[in-house]
Amino acid sequence: MILSKSIEEVLQTAKIEDVVREFVNLKRRGSNLIGLCPFHQEKTPSFNVSPSRNIYKCFGCGKGGDPANFLMEHEKLSFPEAIRWLADRYQIELEETQQSEEAREAQQQRDSLYILNQFAQEWYARQMWETDPGRSIALSYFKRRGFREDTIRAFGLGYAPQGRDTFTRAALEEGFPLEQLKALGLTTEKGYDFFRERVLFPIHHLSGKVAALAGRIMRKEAKAPKYINSKENEVYHKSKVLYGLWHARSAIRKADLCYLVEGYTDVISLHQSGIENTVASSGTSLTEGQTRLIGRFTPNLTILYDGDKAGIQAALRGLDIALEQNLNVKVVLLPEGEDPDSYLQRVGAQAFEDYLQEQARDFIFFKTEVLLEQSGGDPVRRAEVVREVVNSIGRIPDPIKRSVYLKTCARLLDFDEQLLVRELNQQVHKKLKDRHRQRERAAAPTETGTEQPEEPFAPQEAKPATGHSYQEKDIARILVCAGHLPYQDGEPTTVAEFLLSNIEETLNLFEVALYRHIAEVTLDRLKKKLPLSASFFLQHEDKAIRDFAISVQTSPHSYSENWEKRWDISLQTQKMPEHNFSKDSLLAMQRFKLKKVEQLCRENKDRVEALSKEDPEGELITYLHLQKKLLGIRNALAAELGTVVMR
């Protein structure tokens, strides 16, 4: 078990912007950063990162938290795994107590598949570097392809030797279970090695963990497939992985552009030549999951195809899905008979990059010109071209971009723009009707009951605060965001101590259980002299508290830096709002007390009216004196706040 002081050190050191940038392309907006949310599908960025508070929040799906929360959600790590990931990222040595055998086994079970994949990658790499067959067959093959040794090592390439079960026996000797070898597809059901006599390419997740292996056969006369991949399993889904993305992610962000090729060697060759913003779809058609991955880092995608007829047809297929993700898709056709690797080797890196920039053509316009040329003068085929092009344009979410494409394509097709608009509207209407029918079918009763269709995510609107809940929420907000800060500069009293010492006797008057619970948790921690911090609430075992802590520490709005930078206007009488918790907590406490005293005044007034009818000479006098005292407190609080109260 990791000691709490080590966890605290990691959470205080880790920077949310560093961690999130490993997986999401972020752009500056004021004091915060924004990007496309990695947790739900969106076209307009609503994912917000606050470096000053060290948290993230998506205002679309509601997910948020600190660096550890992000890793737990995005990489499906446990809390200890996330802490270890961060400790490794920031080179922090963790102090741990001795784990129980049961806890150790549970952790090993979660990590075992990745550990086994890592073992396989390293074992196959050693076969290439340390054995005669590996050096003569695999290493010489990679060097003939023009790969330097540092490139080969960087991509973790390897060699699967001859032998029915050479790797399987080695893995079993290391203690890996046969069931896990079969689950990952490293070993066949009959107990043979899945990869034999092949050079191997490790496929990584964005976290850098080895998710799978791909193998290229070395025997020319073999009838087996040229390339094979690990079978899909718990940690590997081919349609959600892009080869080389782990190596390319920083370069893609920097260039704001992603090149997509087909083969593993194409990626490695381009990376070695300095074109590092390159990934591969691993021989599959581009999928929705892959386009979402690209969209996290850049909206700009350029796809490289062979220049022959097959390459042109491939360029026309499957790219509509990229348009649906609001990517700006361009196509580059290489000279006939060339692939990215061969053409790069022939002309050199600079000429290759120049060619990519000169030949990149917008996919919609490319598709329009190719289909128009193929249609010849046939009016029927020309009408089909119109429908095909409009279908692609209709997949683009951005209405302004759609309008621009319609206008330009109308000119290319020599068609009235309004006809294209009408065709687009008809296609959109048909898609909506088809979607509605699908939902109705999904909602229809079945033999086992009624199944409800899965609705797309729609964020719930927040209900307005009523009664005293606003004041209670304000108290809870300050305790979470600034309870650990000093109430006055240079004084030992914290904001939490100041607030709770003034309202402790009224905690039982809280109307909202969550806000009362936060105040009680904070008070209990103060009494036990335990440290208090914003991360304590972000990591609290109560999910309601965690969610509240995230919501109050983030906002879709921020104070514009232009007030000071451009107009030279700055706050003169107080600190910036996020640094002014002294005044904030005082006002919150006074407003809270005023509301509660007003409530007591109303309750006591009702009591006085009831007693005036039933007991004119008994308790009435006592409650009249109490009412006078409550009104005095109320008026004093109102005067301090500058608030007018109705008598």
For each residue, the residues with C-beta under 8 A, 3 or more apart:
1: 80 96 97 99 103
2: 6 7 80 83 84 94 95 96
3: 6 7 94 95 96 97
4: 7 8
5: 8 9 95
6: 2 3 9 10 83 87 92 94 95 96
7: 2 3 4 10 11 83
8: 4 5 11 12 531 533 535
9: 5 6 12 13 92
10: 6 7 13 14 68 83 86 87 90 92 94
11: 7 8 14 66 67 68 83 86 535 539
12: 8 9 535
13: 9 10 86 90 92
14: 10 11 18 19 54 66 67 68 86 89 90
15: 18 19 51 54 67
16: 19 20 49 50 51 54 55 56 66 67 70
17: 20 21 26 33 49 51
18: 14 15 21 22 67 89
19: 14 15 16 22 67 70 71 86 89
20: 16 17 23 24 26 33 35 49 56 67 70
21: 17 18 24 25 26 253
22: 18 19 206 207 249
23: 20 38 74 206 249 296
24: 20 21 35 36 38 47 296 297
25: 21 35 36 252 253 296 297 298
26: 17 20 21 33 34 35 49
27: 33 34 35 45
28: 32 33
29: 32 33 34 558
30: 558 559 560 561
31: 50 51 52 558 559 561
32: 28 29 48 49 50 51 558
33: 17 20 26 27 28 29 48 49 51
34: 26 27 29 45 46 47 48 49
35: 20 24 25 26 27 45 47 49 296
36: 24 25 42 45 47 295 296
37: 40 42 45 46 47 58 60 61 63
38: 23 24 47 74 296
39: 58 61 63 73 74
40: 37 58 60 61 457
41: 292 457
42: 36 37 45 46 47 60
43: 325 326 397 398
44:
45: 27 34 35 36 37 42
46: 34 37 42 58 59 60 556
47: 24 34 35 36 37 38 42 56 57 58 60
48: 32 33 34 56 57 58 59 554 556
49: 16 17 20 26 32 33 34 35 55 56
50: 16 31 32 53 54 55 56 57 553 554
51: 15 16 17 31 32 33 54
52: 31 578
53: 50 534 553 554
54: 14 15 16 50 51 66 67
55: 16 49 50 64 65 66 538 550 553 554
56: 16 20 47 48 49 50 64 65 66 69 70 554
57: 47 48 50 63 64 550 551 553 554
58: 37 39 40 46 47 48 61 62 63 64
59: 46 48 62 459 554 556
60: 37 40 42 46 47 457 459
61: 37 39 40 58 457 459
62: 58 59 459 547
63: 37 39 57 58 73
64: 55 56 57 58 69 550 551 554
65: 55 56 68 69 70 72 73 538 546 550
66: 11 14 16 54 55 56 69 70 535 538 539
67: 11 14 15 16 18 19 20 54 70 71 82 86
68: 10 11 14 65 71 72 79 82 83 86 539
69: 56 64 65 66 72 73 82 538 539 546
70: 16 19 20 56 65 66 67 73 74
71: 19 67 68 74 75 77 81 82 85 86
72: 65 68 69 75 76 77 78 79 81 82
73: 39 63 65 69 70 76
74: 23 38 39 70 71
75: 71 72 82 85 205 207
76: 72 73
77: 71 72 81 82 85
78: 72 81 82 107 110
79: 68 72 82 83 539
80: 1 2 83 84 107
81: 71 72 77 78 84 85 107 110 111
82: 67 68 69 71 72 75 77 78 79 85 86
83: 2 6 7 10 11 68 79 80 86 87 94
84: 2 80 81 87 88 94
85: 71 75 77 81 82 88 89 207
86: 10 11 13 14 19 67 68 71 82 83 89 90 92
87: 6 10 83 84 90 91 92 93 94
88: 84 85 91
89: 14 18 19 85 86
90: 10 13 14 86 87
91: 87 88
92: 6 9 10 13 86 87
93: 87
94: 2 3 6 10 83 84 87
95: 2 3 5 6
96: 1 2 3 6 99
97: 1 3
98:
99: 1 96 103 104 107
100: 103 104
101: 104 105
102: 105 106
103: 1 99 100 106 107
104: 99 100 101 107 108
105: 101 102 108 109
106: 102 103 109 110
107: 78 80 81 99 103 104 110 111
108: 104 105 111 112 115
109: 105 106 112
110: 78 81 106 107
111: 81 107 108 114 115
112: 108 109 115 116 176 180
113: 116 117 180 183 184 233 234 235
114: 111 117 118 209 210 235
115: 108 111 112 118 119
116: 112 113 119 120 171 176 180 181 184 186
117: 113 114 120 121 184 209 210 211 212 213 235
118: 114 115 121 122 209 210
119: 115 116 122 123 171 174 176
120: 116 117 123 124 167 171 184 186 210 213
121: 117 118 124 125 156 158 200 202 210 213
122: 118 119 125 126
123: 119 120 126 127 158 167 170 171
124: 120 121 127 128 158 159 160 167 195 200 213
125: 121 122 128 129 153 156 157 158
126: 122 123 129 130 131 158
127: 123 124 130 131 133 134 138 158 159 160 161
128: 124 125 131 134 135 138 139 157 158 159 199
129: 125 126 134 135 139
130: 126 127 134
131: 126 127 128 134 135 159 161
132: 135 136
133: 127 136 137 138 159 161 162
134: 127 128 129 130 131 137 138 139 159 161
135: 128 129 131 132 138 139 140
136: 132 133 139 140
137: 133 134 140 141 159 197 199 218
138: 127 128 133 134 135 141 142 157 158 159 199 218
139: 128 129 134 135 136 142 143 152 159
140: 135 136 137 143 144
141: 137 138 144 145 199 218
142: 138 139 145 147 152 157 199
143: 139 140 146 147
144: 140 141
145: 141 142 265 269 341
146: 143 269 272 345
147: 142 143 151 152 157 268 269 272
148: 151 152 272
149: 152 153
150: 153 154
151: 147 148 154 155 268 271 272
152: 139 142 147 148 149 155 157
153: 125 149 150 156 157
154: 150 151 247
155: 151 152 201 202 247 268 271
156: 121 125 153 202 210
157: 125 128 138 142 147 152 153 199 200 201 202 268
158: 121 123 124 125 126 127 128 138 199 200 202
159: 124 127 128 131 133 134 137 138 139 198 199 200
160: 124 127 167 193 195 196 197 198 199 200 215
161: 127 131 133 134 166 196 197
162: 133 166 196 197
163: 166 193 196
164: 192 193 196
165: 168 169 187 191 192 193
166: 161 162 163 169 170 193
167: 120 123 124 160 170 171 186 187 193 195
168: 165 171 172 178 181 186 187 191 192 193
169: 165 166 172 173
170: 123 166 167 173 174
171: 116 119 120 123 167 168 174 176 181 186 187
172: 168 169 175 176 178 181
173: 169 170
174: 119 170 171
175: 172
176: 112 116 119 171 172 180 181
177: 180 181
178: 168 172 181 182 187 191
179: 182 183
180: 112 113 116 176 177 183 184
181: 116 168 171 172 176 177 178 184 186 187
182: 178 179 185 186 187 188 189
183: 113 179 180 233 234
184: 113 116 117 120 180 181 212 230 231 233 235 236
185: 182 194 212 230 231 233
186: 116 120 167 168 171 181 182 193 194 195 213 230
187: 165 167 168 171 178 181 182 191 192 193 194
188: 182 191 192 193 194
189: 182
190:
191: 165 168 178 187 188
192: 164 165 168 187 188 196
193: 160 163 164 165 166 167 168 186 187 188 196
194: 185 186 187 188 228 230
195: 124 160 167 186 198 200 213 215 228
196: 160 161 162 163 164 192 193
197: 137 160 161 162 217 218 219 222
198: 159 160 195 215 216 217 218 228
199: 128 137 138 141 142 157 158 159 160 215 216 218
200: 121 124 157 158 159 160 195 213 214 215
201: 155 157 213 214 215 216 243 264
202: 121 155 156 157 158 210 212 213
203: 210 211 212 213 214 229 230 236 241 243 282
204: 207 208 209 210 211 245 246 247
205: 75 208 209 211 235 241 246
206: 22 23 245 246 249 293
207: 22 75 85 204 246
208: 204 205 246
209: 114 117 118 204 205 235
210: 114 117 118 120 121 156 202 203 204 213
211: 117 203 204 205 235 236 241
212: 117 184 185 202 203 229 230 235 236 238 241
213: 117 120 121 124 186 195 200 201 202 203 210 229 230
214: 200 201 203 227 228 229 230 243 264 282
215: 160 195 198 199 200 201 227 228 229
216: 198 199 201 226 227 264
217: 197 198 222 224 225 226 227 228
218: 137 138 141 197 198 199
219: 197 222
220:
221:
222: 197 217 219
223:
224: 217 228
225: 217 228
226: 216 217
227: 214 215 216 217 283
228: 194 195 198 214 215 217 224 225
229: 203 212 213 214 215 238 282
230: 184 185 186 194 203 212 213 214 233 236
231: 184 185
232: 236 237 238
233: 113 183 184 185 230 236
234: 113 183
235: 113 114 117 184 205 209 211 212
236: 184 203 211 212 230 232 233 241
237: 232 240 241 289
238: 212 229 232 241 282 284
239: 284 287 288 289 290
240: 237 287 289 290 293
241: 203 205 211 212 236 237 238 245 282 290 293
242: 245 279 280 281 282 290 293 294
243: 201 203 214 264 267 279 280 281 282
244: 247 248 264 267 268 271 278 279 280
245: 204 206 241 242 248 249 252 279 293
246: 204 205 206 207 208 249
247: 154 155 204 244 271 276
248: 244 245 251 252 258 267 271 276 277 278 279
249: 22 23 206 245 246 252 253 297
250: 253 254 276
251: 248 254 255 276 277
252: 25 245 248 249 255 256 257 258 277 279 294 297 298
253: 21 25 249 250 256 297 298
254: 250 251 277
255: 251 252 277 298
256: 252 253 298 300
257: 252 277 298 300 301 302
258: 248 252 277 278 279 294 297 298 300 301 302
259: 270 275 277 278 279 302 303 304 356
260: 278 279 280 281 286 294 301 302 303 304
261: 266 267 270 278 279 280 303 304 340
262: 266 280 281 283 339
263: 266 267 280 283 339 340 341
264: 201 214 216 243 244 267 268 280 282
265: 145 268 269 341
266: 261 262 263 269 270 278 280 304 339 340 341
267: 243 244 248 261 263 264 270 271 278 279 280
268: 147 151 155 157 244 264 265 271 272
269: 145 146 147 265 266 272 273 340 341 344 345
270: 259 261 266 267 273 275 276 278 340 341 344
271: 151 155 244 247 248 267 268 274 275 276 278
272: 146 147 148 151 268 269
273: 269 270 344 349 352
274: 271 349
275: 259 270 271 278 349 352 353
276: 247 248 250 251 270 271
277: 248 251 252 254 255 257 258 259
278: 244 248 258 259 260 261 266 267 270 271 275
279: 242 243 244 245 248 252 258 259 260 261 267 294
280: 242 243 244 260 261 262 263 264 266 267 283
281: 242 243 260 262 284 285 286 287 290
282: 203 214 229 238 241 242 243 264
283: 227 262 263 280
284: 238 239 281 287
285: 281 317 318
286: 260 281 290 291 303 318 319 321 322
287: 239 240 281 284 290 291 321
288: 239 291 292 321 324 325
289: 237 239 240 292 293
290: 239 240 241 242 281 286 287 293 294
291: 286 287 288 294 295 301 321 322 324 325 327
292: 41 288 289 295 296 325
293: 206 240 241 242 245 289 290 296 297
294: 242 252 258 260 279 290 291 297 298 301 322 325 327
295: 36 291 292 298 299 325 326 327
296: 23 24 25 35 36 38 292 293
297: 24 25 249 252 253 258 293 294
298: 25 252 253 255 256 257 258 294 295 301
299: 295 326 327 328
300: 256 257 258 327 328 330
301: 257 258 260 291 294 298 322 327 328 329 330
302: 257 258 259 260 329 330 331 332 356 360
303: 259 260 261 286 315 319 329 330 331 332 363
304: 259 260 261 266 332 334 340 356
305: 311 312 314 315 331 332 333 334
306: 310 311 314 333 334 336 337 338 339
307: 311 312 333 334 335 336 337 338
308: 311 312 336 337
309: 312 313
310: 306 313 314
311: 305 306 307 308 314 315 333 334
312: 305 307 308 309 315 316 333 370
313: 309 310 316 317
314: 305 306 310 311 317 318
315: 303 305 311 312 319 331 333 363 366 367 370
316: 312 313 319 367 370 371
317: 285 313 314
318: 285 286 314 321
319: 286 303 315 316 322 323 329 331 363 392
320: 323 324 391 392 395
321: 286 287 288 291 318 324 325 395
322: 286 291 294 301 319 325 327 329 363
323: 319 320 326 327 329 363 364 392 395 396
324: 288 291 320 321 395 396 397
325: 43 288 291 292 294 295 321 322
326: 43 295 299 323 396 397 398
327: 291 294 295 299 300 301 322 323
328: 299 300 301 362
329: 301 302 303 319 322 323 362 363
330: 300 301 302 303 360 361 362 363
331: 302 303 305 315 319 360 361 362 363 366
332: 302 303 304 305 355 356 359 360 361
333: 305 306 307 311 312 315 359
334: 304 305 306 307 311 338 339 340 343
335: 307 338 343
336: 306 307 308
337: 306 307 308
338: 306 307 334 335 342 343 346
339: 262 263 266 306 334 342 343
340: 261 263 266 269 270 304 334 343 344
341: 145 263 265 266 269 270 344 345
342: 338 339 345 346
343: 334 335 338 339 340 346 347 352 355
344: 269 270 273 340 341 347 348 349 352
345: 146 269 341 342
346: 338 342 343
347: 343 344 351 352 355
348: 344 351 352
349: 273 274 275 344 352 353
350: 353 354
351: 347 348 354 355
352: 273 275 343 344 347 348 349 355 356
353: 275 349 350 356 357
354: 350 351 357 358
355: 332 343 347 351 352 358 359
356: 259 302 304 332 352 353 359 360
357: 353 354 360
358: 354 355
359: 332 333 355 356
360: 302 330 331 332 356 357
361: 330 331 332 365 366
362: 328 329 330 331 365 366
363: 303 315 319 322 323 329 330 331 366 367 392
364: 323 367 368 389 392 393 405 409
365: 361 362 368 369 408 409 412
366: 315 331 361 362 363 369 370
367: 315 316 363 364 370 371 388 389 392
368: 364 365 371 372 385 389 409 412 413
369: 365 366 372 373 412
370: 312 315 316 366 367 373 374
371: 316 367 368 374 375 385 388 389
372: 368 369 375 382 385 412 413
373: 369 370 376
374: 370 371 381
375: 371 372 378 381 382 384 385
376: 373 381
377: 382
378: 375 381 382
379: 382 383
380: 383 384
381: 374 375 376 378 384 385
382: 372 375 377 378 379 385 386 413
383: 379 380 386 387
384: 375 380 381 387 388
385: 368 371 372 375 381 382 388 389 413
386: 382 383 389 390 413 415 419 420 423
387: 383 384 390 391 423 427
388: 367 371 384 385 391 392
389: 364 367 368 371 385 386 392 393 409 413
390: 386 387 393 394 406 409 420 423 424 427
391: 320 387 388 394 395 427
392: 319 320 323 363 364 367 388 389 395 396
393: 364 389 390 396 402 405 406 409 424
394: 390 391 402 424 427 428 431
395: 320 321 323 324 391 392
396: 323 324 326 392 393 401 402 405
397: 43 324 326
398: 43 326 401 402
399: 402 403
400: 403 404
401: 396 398 404 405
402: 393 394 396 398 399 405 406 424
403: 399 400 406 407
404: 400 401 407 408
405: 364 393 396 401 402 408 409
406: 390 393 402 403 409 410 417 420 421 424
407: 403 404 410 411 417
408: 365 404 405 411 412
409: 364 365 368 389 390 393 405 406 412 413 415 420
410: 406 407 413 415 416 417 419 420
411: 407 408 414
412: 365 368 369 372 408 409
413: 368 372 382 385 386 389 409 410 420
414: 411
415: 386 409 410 419 420
416: 410 419 420
417: 406 407 410 420 421
418: 421 422
419: 386 410 415 416 422 423
420: 386 390 406 409 410 413 415 416 417 423 424
421: 406 417 418 424 425
422: 418 419 425 426
423: 386 387 390 419 420 426 427
424: 390 393 394 402 406 420 421 427 428
425: 421 422 428 429
426: 422 423 429 430
427: 387 390 391 394 423 424 430 431
428: 394 424 425 431 432
429: 425 426 432 433
430: 426 427 433 434
431: 394 427 428 434 435
432: 428 429 435 436
433: 429 430 436 437
434: 430 431 437 438
435: 431 432 438 439
436: 432 433 439 440
437: 433 434 440 441
438: 434 435 441 442 453
439: 435 436 442 443 453
440: 436 437 443 444
441: 437 438 444
442: 438 439 451 452 453 454
443: 439 440 450 451 452 453
444: 440 441 450
445: 449 450
446: 449 450 451
447:
448:
449: 445 446
450: 443 444 445 446
451: 442 443 446
452: 442 443
453: 438 439 442 443
454: 442
455: 458
456:
457: 40 41 60 61
458: 455
459: 59 60 61 62
460:
461:
462:
463:
464:
465: 469 470 473
466: 469
467: 511
468: 471 472 511 592 595 596 599
469: 465 466 472 473 511 512 515
470: 465 473 474
471: 468 474 475 588 591 592 595
472: 468 469 475 476 510 511 512 515 516 592
473: 465 469 470 476 477 512 515
474: 470 471 477 478 588 591 592
475: 471 472 478 479 499 503 515 519 588 589 592
476: 472 473 479 480 514 515 518 519 548 552
477: 473 474 480 481 552
478: 474 475 481 482 483 495 499 581 584 585 588
479: 475 476 482 483 495 496 499 500 518 519 522
480: 476 477 483 518 534 537 548 549 552 553
481: 477 478 534 552 553 581
482: 478 479 485 495 581 584 585
483: 478 479 480 494 495 496 499 522 532
484: 494 495 496 531 532 533 534
485: 482 494 495 581
486: 489 490 491 492 493 494 495
487: 491 493 494 495 497 498 581 582 585
488: 491 493 582
489: 486
490: 486
491: 486 487 488
492: 486
493: 486 487 488 497 498
494: 483 484 485 486 487 497 498 532
495: 478 479 482 483 484 485 486 487 498 499 581 582 585
496: 479 483 484 499 500 522 526 532
497: 487 493 494 500 501 526
498: 487 493 494 495 501 502 585 586 589
499: 475 478 479 483 495 496 502 503 585 588 589
500: 479 496 497 503 504 519 522 523 526
501: 497 498 504
502: 498 499 589 593
503: 475 499 500 506 507 519 589 592 593
504: 500 501 507 523
505:
506: 503 509 510 592 593 596
507: 503 504 510 516 519 520 523
508:
509: 506 596 599
510: 472 506 507 513 515 516 519
511: 467 468 469 472
512: 469 472 473 515 516
513: 510 516 517
514: 476 517 518 544 545 548
515: 469 472 473 475 476 510 512 518 519
516: 472 507 510 512 513 519 520
517: 513 514 520 521 542 544 545
518: 476 479 480 514 515 521 522 537 545 548
519: 475 476 479 500 503 507 510 515 516 522 523
520: 507 516 517 523 524
521: 517 518 524 525 540 545
522: 479 483 496 500 518 519 525 526 532
523: 500 504 507 519 520 526 527
524: 520 521 527 528
525: 521 522 528 530 532 536
526: 496 497 500 522 523 529 530 532
527: 523 524
528: 524 525
529: 526
530: 525 526
531: 8 484 536
532: 483 484 494 496 522 525 526 536
533: 8 484 536
534: 53 480 481 484 537 538 549 553
535: 8 11 12 66 538 539
536: 525 531 532 533 539 540
537: 480 518 534 540 545 546 548 549
538: 55 65 66 69 534 535 546 549 550 553
539: 11 66 68 69 79 535 536 546
540: 521 536 537 545 546 549
541:
542: 517 545 546
543: 546 547
544: 514 517 547 548
545: 514 517 518 521 537 540 542 548 549
546: 65 69 537 538 539 540 542 543 549 550
547: 62 543 544 550 551
548: 476 480 514 518 537 544 545 551 552
549: 480 534 537 538 540 545 546 552 553
550: 55 57 64 65 538 546 547 553 554
551: 57 64 547 548 554
552: 476 477 480 481 548 549
553: 50 53 55 57 480 481 534 538 549 550
554: 48 50 53 55 56 57 59 64 550 551
555: 558
556: 46 48 59
557:
558: 29 30 31 32 555
559: 30 31 563 576 577
560: 30 563
561: 30 31 564 565
562: 565 566 567
563: 559 560 566 567 569 570
564: 561 567 568 569 570
565: 561 562
566: 562 563
567: 562 563 564
568: 564
569: 563 564
570: 563 564
571: 574 575 576
572:
573:
574: 571 580 583
575: 571 579 580
576: 559 571 579 580
577: 559 580 584
578: 52
579: 575 576
580: 574 575 576 577 583 584
581: 478 481 482 485 487 495 584 585
582: 487 488 495 585 586
583: 574 580 586 587
584: 478 482 577 580 581 587 588
585: 478 482 487 495 498 499 581 582 588 589
586: 498 582 583 589 590
587: 583 584 590 591 641
588: 471 474 475 478 499 584 585 591 592
589: 475 498 499 502 503 585 586 592 593
590: 586 587 593 594 637 640 641
591: 471 474 587 588 594 595 641
592: 468 471 472 474 475 503 506 588 589 595 596
593: 502 503 506 589 590 596 597 637
594: 590 591 597 598 634 637 638 641 643
595: 468 471 591 592 598 599
596: 468 506 509 592 593 599 600
597: 593 594 600 601 630 633 634 637
598: 594 595 601 602 634 645
599: 468 509 595 596 602 603
600: 596 597 603 604 630
601: 597 598 604 605 627 630 631 634
602: 598 599 605 606
603: 599 600 606 607
604: 600 601 607 608 623 626 627 630
605: 601 602 608 609 627
606: 602 603 609 610
607: 603 604 610 611 623
608: 604 605 611 612 620 623 624 627
609: 605 606 612 613
610: 606 607 613 614
611: 607 608 614 615 616 618 619 620 623
612: 608 609 616 620
613: 609 610
614: 610 611
615: 611 618 619 620
616: 611 612 620
617: 620 621
618: 611 615
619: 611 615 622 623
620: 608 611 612 615 616 617 623 624
621: 617 624 625
622: 619 625 626
623: 604 607 608 611 619 620 626 627
624: 608 620 621 627 628
625: 621 622 628 629
626: 604 622 623 629 630
627: 601 604 605 608 623 624 630 631
628: 624 625 631 632
629: 625 626 632 633
630: 597 600 601 604 626 627 633 634
631: 601 627 628 634 635
632: 628 629 635 636
633: 597 629 630 636 637
634: 594 597 598 601 630 631 637 638 645
635: 631 632 638 639 645
636: 632 633 639 640
637: 590 593 594 597 633 634 640 641
638: 594 634 635 641 642 643 644 645
639: 635 636 642
640: 590 636 637
641: 587 590 591 594 637 638
642: 638 639
643: 594 638
644: 638
645: 598 634 635 638
646:
647:
